[in-house]
Amino acid sequence: MTTSSDSSELIHRSTSTRNPISGRKQQSPSSTSPLKHTTNRITNILLYRVPFLLIGIAIASIFFLAFPLTDSPDSLDSLYYPTESSTLPTRRILLEESTSTTTTKNNGRVPGGVRGKRKRIVVTGGAGFVGSHLVDRLIERGDSVIVLDNMFTGRKDNLLHHLGNPNFELIRHDVVEPILLEVDQIYHLACPASPVHYKYNPTNVMGTLNMLGLAKRIGARFLLTSTSEVYGDPLQHPQAETYWGHVNPIGVRSCYDEGKRTAETLAMDYHRGAGIEVRIARIFNTYGPRMCLDDGRVVSNFVAQALRKEPLTVYGDGKQTRSFQYVSDLVEGLMRLMEGEHIGPFNLGNPGEFTMLELAQVVQETIDPNAKIEFRPNTEDDPHKRKPDISKAKELLGWQPNVSLREGLPRMVADFRQRLFGDSKGSGNSGVSTE
Ligand SMILES: NC(=O)c1ccc[n+]([C@@H]2O[C@H](COP(=O)([O-])OP(=O)(O)OC[C@H]3O[C@@H](n4cnc5c(N)ncnc54)[C@H](O)[C@@H]3O)[C@@H](O)[C@H]2O)c1
């Protein structure tokens, strides 16, 4: 039996002649057989091999799209990102870079550097008090925002107005567990911020480590919301960022104070060791709408008590001082810090200083002049004084607070009134903080 290749061989032979000088075979110049042979081979390839090649390429493409390659875990990350990282939930926001359409609405409010391309941003703790106001501003600016929150002290209500917005995503997630996301910036706020809550859920170290690991993997800029509590019961007044603090490492508040100090250390180590772009804000007492009603922080305590016609509880002699910053001022400072070129730490607070008794008076003037004041023994390690030196933020971020306590308090009271009397569930103070 003759195969097709045999027959082409025969044709080839019959059309070749011998060179009279060398005696070697040579092709007849007029012969078309070799051309035909080549054409046949090309046809064979086109018909039988190319389709298989294309199918192969298609299968490989599908495979790599479904299982994208990730960097191999290294050094610190490998401790917190197990090698089988493909089993972790991976989420992406795919966005075309586009110019924000809402920047014109914010005339004068968004600093120059903040305007521009739409960013993909994670806000951990974004369902909480400060986080939800930050999310409002980022969405308003035209960014795409993912909130990670375990709802420990946060509330879905704070973000209800964004649900359904394609630029917004809420993920119930505890930041002490790793997660993979692809974003440009991480605002790390997740952390119970009042004594009532933080002693039950110390989040700072593991949560911060996980988020720094994420920032390292994806090359995102990372902003840590630290606290004025890193100064402890300060021996310097007002407190500048150069002051190293005076903190009791084994007290009832240390899991928060030392947790934040460790978080700052981790951020700087990741910056120096892994080249992560970090930003550190040291936040002083902040108040405003959406604060947790009964978390024992002094402003929310006084306001809720006055509205409920209960006496305002002052711990100690009421002469300890704090400064109170309205939440919109803080959010502006955080955004300027994130977009700017300086790592920090930066004090973000209002330098106006009030004793607890003065604060109680402002609350009386705003809500109920007849509200009584009740004195109770002070809590352990309560700082005597707190007032930020904000010269650094003024100079390098061009930031300073604009809303005074007498302006800001009524806005908060309106929100509390509505929440308290529309919803009677929240009650029962079980701790106190002058933060
Ligand atoms: N408000 C202030 O006066 C003040 C002062 C200094 C520092 N800070 C810092 O600012 C940040 C925000 O504070 P806030 O006042 O909005 O407090 P908040 O309690 O209202 O918000 C914290 C949010 O983090 C979430 N959270 C807590 N643990 C979490 C975890 N393990 N995983 C995921 N989410 C978690 C909570 O559910 C909540 O939504 C905190 O890091 C706090 O330490 C606030």
The ligand as a Gaussian input file, in Angstrom:
#p B3LYP/6-31G(d) Opt

LIG

0 1
 N      -12.453000      59.077000      67.297000
 C      -11.398000      59.446000      67.976000
 O      -11.464000      60.331000      68.825000
 C      -10.053000      58.780000      67.720000
 C       -8.937000      59.258000      68.392000
 C       -7.716000      58.661000      68.158000
 C       -7.606000      57.631000      67.262000
 N       -8.706000      57.172000      66.622000
 C       -8.547000      56.054000      65.693000
 O       -9.316000      56.232000      64.536000
 C       -9.825000      54.988000      64.087000
 C      -11.328000      55.069000      63.922000
 O      -11.904000      55.349000      65.171000
 P      -13.454000      55.635000      65.345000
 O      -13.576000      56.682000      66.336000
 O      -14.098000      55.780000      64.035000
 O      -13.909000      54.272000      66.038000
 P      -15.128000      53.312000      65.663000
 O      -15.203000      52.298000      66.752000
 O      -16.352000      54.088000      65.372000
 O      -14.629000      52.643000      64.324000
 C      -13.761000      51.543000      64.294000
 C      -14.263000      50.598000      63.219000
 O      -13.367000      49.492000      63.117000
 C      -14.123000      48.306000      63.044000
 N      -13.299000      47.227000      63.562000
 C      -12.857000      47.031000      64.822000
 N      -12.106000      45.918000      64.899000
 C      -12.078000      45.402000      63.639000
 C      -11.482000      44.253000      63.068000
 N      -10.743000      43.416000      63.806000
 N      -11.673000      44.002000      61.758000
 C      -12.424000      44.840000      61.001000
 N      -13.020000      45.936000      61.486000
 C      -12.841000      46.215000      62.789000
 C      -15.340000      48.563000      63.882000
 O      -16.420000      47.697000      63.596000
 C      -15.634000      50.018000      63.520000
 O      -16.447000      50.101000      62.379000
 C       -9.374000      53.956000      65.107000
 O       -8.213000      53.309000      64.629000
 C       -9.039000      54.772000      66.323000
 O       -8.059000      54.151000      67.125000
 C       -9.938000      57.732000      66.830000

